[in-house]
Amino acid sequence: MSSYEVVIIGAGPAGLFAALKLADSGVGRVLLVEQGPALEERRRDQPGGLLCGWGGAGAFSDGKLILSPEVGGFLNELLPLEDLSTLIQEVDGIYQQLGAPSELYGGDPDTLELLKTEARHSGMIFIPTHLRHIGTENCQKILQRLRGDLVGRVEVRTQCRAHCILAKDATVNGVALENGEQVEARYVIAAPGRAGAAWIREEARRLAIPSVPSPVDIGVRVEVPAPVLSPLTAVAYEAKLIYYSRTFDDKVRTFCMTPYGEVVLEDVDGLITVNGHSYASRKTENSNFAILVSSTFTEPFDDPISYGQYIARLANLLGKGALVQRLGDLQAGRRTTAARLERCLTRPTLKSATPGDLSFVLPYRYLKDILEMLEALETLVPGINSLHTLLYGVEVKFYSQRLKLSPELETPIGNLFVIGDGAGITRGLIQASASGLIAARTIIRGR
């Protein structure tokens, strides 16, 4: 049986930053296992290819580094805001050393304050953010440099799936791999990412780690000609807006705004959803963003992941993949046909989406929330609530149940840490990476 000081499960941003910090400290033997392929073998068009493998979901993202501590996760609920801000600056510095651009987006304070006031008059809350944009084509270059920093210092096994976490007397003692091998470890850091949300949920139940269901975010990706959205993107690049619906008082928000980007497919174990990417070196004629409705379920139902999967499967059933619909057709109660789509002034960047009717997929509550927010956005961004606006469905964000964790991200099982999106506490590159540093520092101090 192999023995290590630390085993890290998952080579997404959280796991990689934990590995980097541990390697720099020289803690001893560190093993990093990743269920997906190595970076050079990853293909975004393969099943699971967007989320699994070296770099996790970040490898094919558009590489937004959100530097505002209130956005991108819930670490601000575990750490003092000042400590989290300092940690984010450290993570940002590492990304810049790895090749992230120096340019910072976010707008000047006076312009942001004006946008905040205009959003309030439109019935929405505008959350200012500062960010760097790496660009989809540059994410893998940064990951290659990070991998080079780990060579010879951390043992890496790709295409190696963790079967279960081993523990005895309420303390972790290793990991059982799917190939039958058992690996001893003094510490285990689980960073399974979004692709491992269901796995970590079952492990938490088996190990009796308390958790609460996270909200499930379900909605559509909105695509418009780039000039329509430019009043927002020119000021803030990514405008984060929150709206509470009149009819249901649901929280509705914009997410992942991609100026001059494209709509793309995500394949997670055969489940097709939509997302958006933007590049640093090339532009399309369109911009896109998601409108998501957050739902929290209570007893007796406690499985929001399965609910989100059900909605996505329904869209896949009707569209044999993703659906696309003109907003005007949805408002008129008719499906979008190929002929109607051909007359649309907004030319779709996702050519494989099937023209259809999202009202057969999304429940009335979600549709009503989304249509209300588009009406509110019209007063802030004229032209967005147009016949020719395209809606792609569905976009679903699967988050793990939030586990009971200490401020150091340690579970009630001693020496077991759960970090990143897999822990249900982060939702972006920066906070996921920061969670890796938190766990690694705790291990370094505790040795």
C-alpha positions as CSV (number, residue, x, y, z in Angstrom):
1,M,0.0,0.0,0.0
2,S,1.4,3.4,-1.0
3,S,1.7,6.0,1.7
4,Y,1.6,9.8,1.3
5,E,1.5,12.8,3.5
6,V,-1.4,14.4,1.5
7,V,-3.7,13.0,-1.2
8,I,-5.6,15.6,-3.3
9,I,-8.7,14.5,-5.2
10,G,-9.3,16.6,-8.2
11,A,-7.1,18.7,-10.5
12,G,-9.3,21.8,-10.9
13,P,-8.3,25.2,-9.6
14,A,-8.9,24.3,-5.9
15,G,-6.9,21.1,-6.0
16,L,-4.1,22.6,-8.1
17,F,-3.6,25.6,-5.8
18,A,-3.5,23.3,-2.8
19,A,-0.9,21.2,-4.5
20,L,1.2,24.3,-5.5
21,K,1.2,25.6,-1.9
22,L,2.0,22.2,-0.4
23,A,4.8,21.7,-2.9
24,D,6.3,25.1,-2.1
25,S,6.3,24.2,1.6
26,G,8.0,20.8,1.2
27,V,5.5,19.0,3.4
28,G,6.4,15.5,2.1
29,R,4.9,13.2,-0.5
30,V,1.8,14.6,-2.2
31,L,-0.4,12.6,-4.6
32,L,-2.9,14.4,-6.9
33,V,-5.5,12.1,-8.5
34,E,-7.8,13.3,-11.3
35,Q,-10.5,11.2,-12.9
36,G,-10.2,13.0,-16.3
37,P,-7.4,13.1,-18.8
38,A,-4.2,15.1,-18.9
39,L,-4.3,18.6,-20.2
40,E,-3.0,17.8,-23.7
41,E,-5.6,15.0,-24.0
42,R,-8.6,17.0,-23.1
43,R,-11.3,17.6,-25.8
44,R,-14.2,19.9,-25.1
45,D,-16.4,18.0,-27.6
46,Q,-16.1,14.7,-25.7
47,P,-18.6,13.6,-23.1
48,G,-17.6,15.3,-19.8
49,G,-14.7,17.0,-21.7
50,L,-15.6,20.5,-20.5
51,L,-15.5,19.7,-16.8
52,C,-13.3,16.7,-16.2
53,G,-9.5,16.6,-16.5
54,W,-6.5,18.7,-15.6
55,G,-7.7,22.2,-14.9
56,G,-11.3,21.2,-14.2
57,A,-14.1,23.4,-15.5
58,G,-11.6,26.3,-15.7
59,A,-9.6,24.8,-18.6
60,F,-12.3,25.7,-21.1
61,S,-13.9,28.6,-19.3
62,D,-13.4,32.2,-20.5
63,G,-11.1,32.7,-17.6
64,K,-12.7,35.5,-15.5
65,L,-10.8,36.2,-12.3
66,I,-13.4,37.9,-10.1
67,L,-11.5,39.9,-7.5
68,S,-14.4,41.1,-5.4
69,P,-14.8,39.0,-2.2
70,E,-18.6,39.2,-2.2
71,V,-18.8,37.5,-5.6
72,G,-17.8,34.0,-6.7
73,G,-18.6,31.9,-3.6
74,F,-19.4,31.9,0.1
75,L,-15.9,32.1,1.7
76,N,-17.0,35.5,3.1
77,E,-19.3,33.6,5.4
78,L,-16.3,31.6,6.8
79,L,-13.6,34.2,6.8
80,P,-13.4,37.9,7.9
81,L,-13.8,40.1,4.8
82,E,-10.3,41.6,5.3
83,D,-8.7,38.2,5.5
84,L,-10.5,37.0,2.4
85,S,-9.5,40.2,0.5
86,T,-5.9,39.6,1.3
87,L,-6.1,36.0,0.2
88,I,-7.8,37.0,-3.1
89,Q,-4.9,39.4,-3.7
90,E,-2.4,36.5,-3.2
91,V,-4.3,34.2,-5.6
92,D,-4.5,37.0,-8.1
93,G,-0.7,37.5,-7.8
94,I,-0.1,33.8,-8.5
95,Y,-2.3,33.9,-11.6
96,Q,-0.4,37.0,-12.9
97,Q,2.9,35.1,-12.3
98,L,1.4,32.3,-14.4
99,G,0.5,34.7,-17.2
100,A,-2.8,36.3,-16.5
101,P,-3.1,39.8,-18.0
102,S,-2.4,42.9,-16.0
103,E,-5.4,44.8,-17.3
104,L,-8.2,45.1,-14.7
105,Y,-11.9,45.6,-15.6
106,G,-14.5,47.2,-13.4
107,G,-15.0,50.8,-14.4
108,D,-14.3,54.0,-12.5
109,P,-16.2,54.6,-9.2
110,D,-18.4,57.5,-10.5
111,T,-19.6,55.5,-13.5
112,L,-20.3,52.4,-11.4
113,E,-22.2,54.5,-8.9
114,L,-24.4,55.9,-11.7
115,L,-25.0,52.4,-13.0
116,K,-25.9,51.2,-9.5
117,T,-28.5,54.1,-9.3
118,E,-30.0,53.3,-12.7
119,A,-30.3,49.6,-11.8
120,R,-32.1,50.5,-8.6
121,H,-34.6,52.6,-10.6
122,S,-35.1,49.6,-12.9
123,G,-35.9,47.4,-9.8
124,M,-32.5,45.6,-9.7
125,I,-29.4,45.5,-7.6
126,F,-26.1,46.1,-9.4
127,I,-23.0,44.5,-7.7
128,P,-19.8,46.2,-8.8
129,T,-16.9,43.7,-9.5
130,H,-13.3,44.0,-10.5
131,L,-11.9,41.2,-12.7
132,R,-9.2,40.1,-15.0
133,H,-10.1,38.3,-18.3
134,I,-7.8,35.6,-19.3
135,G,-9.7,34.4,-22.4
136,T,-10.6,30.8,-23.2
137,E,-7.7,30.4,-25.5
138,N,-5.2,31.4,-22.8
139,C,-6.5,29.3,-19.9
140,Q,-4.7,26.2,-21.0
141,K,-1.4,28.2,-21.3
142,I,-1.7,29.1,-17.6
143,L,-2.5,25.6,-16.7
144,Q,0.5,24.3,-18.6
145,R,2.8,26.6,-16.6
146,L,1.1,25.5,-13.4
147,R,1.7,21.9,-14.3
148,G,5.3,22.7,-15.0
149,D,5.7,24.2,-11.5
150,L,4.5,20.9,-10.0
151,V,6.7,18.5,-12.0
152,G,9.0,16.6,-9.8
153,R,7.4,17.9,-6.6
154,V,3.9,16.4,-6.7
155,E,3.0,12.9,-8.0
156,V,0.1,13.3,-10.5
157,R,-2.2,10.5,-11.8
158,T,-4.7,11.4,-14.4
159,Q,-7.5,9.0,-15.6
160,C,-7.5,7.9,-11.9
161,R,-10.8,8.0,-10.2
162,A,-11.2,8.1,-6.4
163,H,-13.7,5.5,-5.3
164,C,-14.1,6.5,-1.7
165,I,-12.5,8.3,1.2
166,L,-11.1,6.1,4.0
167,A,-11.5,7.0,7.7
168,K,-11.2,5.4,11.1
169,D,-12.1,6.7,14.5
170,A,-13.4,10.0,13.0
171,T,-10.0,10.7,11.3
172,V,-9.2,10.3,7.6
173,N,-6.5,7.7,6.8
174,G,-6.5,7.5,3.0
175,V,-8.3,7.0,-0.3
176,A,-9.5,3.9,-2.1
177,L,-9.1,4.3,-5.9
178,E,-11.4,2.8,-8.4
179,N,-8.7,0.5,-9.7
180,G,-8.7,-1.3,-6.3
181,E,-5.6,0.3,-4.9
182,Q,-5.8,1.8,-1.4
183,V,-3.6,4.8,-0.7
184,E,-2.7,5.8,2.9
185,A,-2.5,9.4,3.7
186,R,-2.3,11.6,6.8
187,Y,-4.4,14.3,5.2
188,V,-6.9,14.2,2.3
189,I,-8.1,17.2,0.4
190,A,-11.2,16.5,-1.7
191,A,-11.6,19.0,-4.5
192,P,-14.0,17.1,-6.9
193,G,-15.4,20.2,-8.6
194,R,-18.8,20.5,-10.3
195,A,-18.3,17.2,-12.1
196,G,-17.9,15.5,-8.7
197,A,-20.9,17.1,-7.0
198,A,-22.9,13.9,-6.9
199,W,-19.9,11.8,-5.7
200,I,-19.0,14.1,-2.8
201,R,-22.7,14.3,-1.8
202,E,-22.8,10.5,-1.4
203,E,-19.4,10.4,0.4
204,A,-20.7,13.1,2.8
205,R,-23.7,10.9,3.6
206,R,-21.7,7.8,4.0
207,L,-19.2,9.6,6.4
208,A,-22.1,11.3,8.2
209,I,-20.7,14.8,7.4
210,P,-23.6,17.2,8.0
211,S,-24.7,19.3,5.0
212,V,-27.5,21.4,3.8
213,P,-28.9,21.5,0.2
214,S,-27.5,24.3,-1.9
215,P,-29.9,26.3,-4.2
216,V,-30.1,25.0,-7.8
217,D,-29.8,27.7,-10.5
218,I,-31.9,27.1,-13.6
219,G,-32.4,29.4,-16.5
220,V,-31.5,30.3,-20.0
221,R,-28.5,31.9,-21.9
222,V,-29.5,35.2,-23.5
223,E,-27.7,36.3,-26.8
224,V,-28.0,39.7,-28.4
225,P,-25.9,41.8,-30.8
226,A,-22.9,43.1,-28.9
227,P,-23.9,46.8,-29.2
228,V,-27.2,46.1,-27.3
229,L,-25.3,45.0,-24.2
230,S,-22.4,47.4,-24.5
231,P,-23.9,50.0,-22.1
232,L,-23.2,47.4,-19.4
233,T,-20.1,45.6,-20.8
234,A,-18.3,48.8,-21.7
235,V,-18.6,49.9,-18.1
236,A,-18.3,46.8,-16.0
237,Y,-17.3,44.0,-18.5
238,E,-19.3,41.6,-16.4
239,A,-22.4,43.3,-14.9
240,K,-23.9,41.3,-12.1
241,L,-27.5,42.2,-11.5
242,I,-30.0,40.8,-9.1
243,Y,-33.8,41.0,-9.5
244,Y,-36.6,39.8,-7.2
245,S,-39.6,38.8,-9.2
246,R,-42.9,40.5,-8.7
247,T,-45.0,37.4,-9.0
248,F,-43.0,34.9,-6.9
249,D,-40.4,37.0,-5.1
250,D,-37.7,34.6,-6.5
251,K,-34.1,35.7,-6.7
252,V,-33.1,36.0,-10.4
253,R,-29.6,37.0,-11.4
254,T,-27.4,37.6,-14.4
255,F,-24.4,35.3,-14.6
256,C,-21.2,34.9,-16.7
257,M,-21.5,37.8,-19.1
258,T,-19.3,37.2,-22.2
259,P,-18.9,40.3,-24.3
260,Y,-18.3,39.5,-28.0
261,G,-18.4,35.8,-27.1
262,E,-20.2,32.7,-28.1
263,V,-22.7,30.3,-26.7
264,V,-21.3,26.8,-26.1
265,L,-22.5,23.3,-25.1
266,E,-21.5,21.6,-21.9
267,D,-21.7,17.8,-21.7
268,V,-21.7,16.3,-18.2
269,D,-22.1,12.5,-18.3
270,G,-24.3,12.8,-21.4
271,L,-26.3,15.7,-20.1
272,I,-26.2,18.7,-22.4
273,T,-26.5,22.2,-21.0
274,V,-25.4,25.6,-22.4
275,N,-22.8,28.1,-21.3
276,G,-20.9,31.1,-22.7
277,H,-17.2,31.7,-23.5
278,S,-15.3,34.8,-24.7
279,Y,-11.8,35.0,-26.1
280,A,-9.0,37.5,-25.6
281,S,-7.8,37.5,-29.2
282,R,-11.0,37.3,-31.3
283,K,-14.5,38.6,-31.1
284,T,-17.9,37.6,-32.4
285,E,-20.7,40.1,-33.3
286,N,-22.7,39.0,-30.2
287,S,-22.6,39.1,-26.5
288,N,-24.3,36.6,-24.2
289,F,-25.1,36.0,-20.5
290,A,-27.2,33.8,-18.4
291,I,-30.4,34.6,-16.5
292,L,-30.7,32.1,-13.6
293,V,-33.4,31.5,-11.1
294,S,-32.2,30.3,-7.7
295,S,-34.5,27.8,-5.9
296,T,-34.0,26.3,-2.5
297,F,-36.0,23.2,-1.6
298,T,-37.0,22.1,1.8
299,E,-38.5,18.9,3.3
300,P,-39.3,16.4,2.1
301,F,-37.3,17.0,-1.1
302,D,-33.6,17.5,-0.6
303,D,-32.0,16.7,-4.0
304,P,-31.7,19.9,-6.1
305,I,-29.1,18.3,-8.3
306,S,-31.5,15.7,-9.5
307,Y,-34.2,18.3,-10.1
308,G,-31.8,20.3,-12.3
309,Q,-30.8,17.2,-14.1
310,Y,-34.4,16.4,-14.8
311,I,-35.0,19.9,-16.4
312,A,-31.9,19.5,-18.5
313,R,-32.9,16.0,-19.7
314,L,-36.3,17.4,-20.8
315,A,-34.6,20.0,-22.9
316,N,-32.3,17.3,-24.4
317,L,-35.3,15.1,-25.1
318,L,-37.1,17.8,-27.1
319,G,-34.1,19.3,-28.8
320,K,-31.8,16.3,-29.0
321,G,-29.4,18.7,-27.2
322,A,-29.9,22.4,-26.6
323,L,-32.9,24.4,-27.6
324,V,-32.9,28.0,-29.0
325,Q,-35.9,30.3,-29.2
326,R,-36.5,33.9,-30.2
327,L,-37.8,35.9,-27.3
328,G,-40.7,37.2,-29.4
329,D,-41.8,33.7,-30.2
330,L,-41.8,32.8,-26.5
331,Q,-43.8,35.9,-25.6
332,A,-46.3,35.1,-28.4
333,G,-46.7,31.5,-27.3
334,R,-45.3,29.8,-30.4
335,R,-42.3,27.7,-31.1
336,T,-39.3,29.0,-33.0
337,T,-39.0,27.2,-36.3
338,A,-35.9,27.0,-38.6
339,A,-37.6,29.6,-40.9
340,R,-38.3,32.0,-38.0
341,L,-34.8,31.6,-36.8
342,E,-33.5,32.4,-40.3
343,R,-35.4,35.8,-40.1
344,C,-33.9,36.6,-36.7
345,L,-31.6,39.7,-36.7
346,T,-29.4,38.1,-34.0
347,R,-27.4,35.4,-35.7
348,P,-26.9,32.4,-33.3
349,T,-23.3,31.6,-32.4
350,L,-24.3,28.1,-31.3
351,K,-25.2,26.6,-34.7
352,S,-26.1,23.1,-33.3
353,A,-29.0,24.3,-31.1
354,T,-32.4,23.1,-32.2
355,P,-35.2,25.7,-32.8
356,G,-38.0,25.0,-30.4
357,D,-40.2,26.1,-27.5
358,L,-38.7,26.5,-24.1
359,S,-42.2,26.7,-22.5
360,F,-42.3,22.9,-22.9
361,V,-39.2,22.6,-20.7
362,L,-39.1,25.3,-18.1
363,P,-41.8,25.5,-15.5
364,Y,-44.1,28.5,-15.6
365,R,-42.5,29.9,-12.5
366,Y,-39.0,30.0,-14.1
367,L,-40.4,31.4,-17.4
368,K,-42.3,34.2,-15.5
369,D,-39.2,35.1,-13.5
370,I,-37.0,35.3,-16.6
371,L,-39.5,37.3,-18.6
372,E,-39.9,39.8,-15.8
373,M,-36.2,40.3,-15.5
374,L,-35.9,40.9,-19.2
375,E,-38.5,43.6,-18.9
376,A,-36.6,45.2,-16.0
377,L,-33.4,45.0,-18.1
378,E,-35.1,46.8,-21.0
379,T,-35.2,50.0,-19.0
380,L,-31.5,49.7,-18.3
381,V,-30.4,48.2,-21.6
382,P,-32.8,49.2,-24.4
383,G,-33.2,46.6,-27.0
384,I,-32.7,43.5,-24.9
385,N,-36.4,42.7,-24.5
386,S,-36.7,42.4,-28.3
387,L,-38.3,39.9,-30.7
388,H,-34.8,39.1,-32.0
389,T,-33.2,38.3,-28.6
390,L,-32.2,34.6,-28.5
391,L,-32.8,32.3,-25.6
392,Y,-30.9,29.0,-25.3
393,G,-31.9,26.3,-22.9
394,V,-31.2,25.2,-20.5
395,E,-28.5,26.5,-18.4
396,V,-28.2,24.7,-15.1
397,K,-25.6,25.3,-12.4
398,F,-25.1,22.2,-10.2
399,Y,-23.6,23.0,-6.8
400,S,-22.8,20.5,-4.2
401,Q,-24.6,20.5,-0.9
402,R,-22.8,22.8,1.4
403,L,-20.9,20.7,3.9
404,K,-20.4,21.6,7.5
405,L,-16.8,22.9,7.5
406,S,-14.6,24.8,9.8
407,P,-13.1,28.2,8.7
408,E,-10.1,26.1,7.6
409,L,-12.5,24.0,5.4
410,E,-11.9,20.9,7.5
411,T,-14.8,18.5,8.0
412,P,-15.8,16.8,11.3
413,I,-13.7,13.9,10.0
414,G,-10.2,14.9,11.3
415,N,-7.6,15.9,8.6
416,L,-10.3,15.7,5.8
417,F,-10.7,18.9,3.9
418,V,-13.3,19.6,1.2
419,I,-12.7,22.6,-1.0
420,G,-13.8,24.4,-4.2
421,D,-17.1,24.0,-6.0
422,G,-17.3,20.5,-4.8
423,A,-17.8,21.7,-1.2
424,G,-20.6,24.0,-2.3
425,I,-18.7,27.0,-1.0
426,T,-17.1,28.5,-4.2
427,R,-18.5,29.3,-7.7
428,G,-15.5,30.8,-9.5
429,L,-11.8,30.5,-10.3
430,I,-10.6,32.9,-7.7
431,Q,-12.5,31.6,-4.6
432,A,-11.9,28.0,-5.7
433,S,-8.2,28.7,-5.9
434,A,-8.3,30.5,-2.6
435,S,-9.9,27.5,-0.9
436,G,-7.0,25.4,-2.0
437,L,-4.6,27.8,-0.2
438,I,-6.7,27.7,2.9
439,A,-6.6,23.9,3.2
440,A,-2.9,23.7,2.3
441,R,-1.9,26.3,4.9
442,T,-3.8,24.5,7.6
443,I,-2.0,21.3,6.8
444,I,1.4,23.1,6.8
445,R,0.7,24.7,10.2
446,G,-0.6,21.4,11.7
447,R,2.4,19.2,10.9
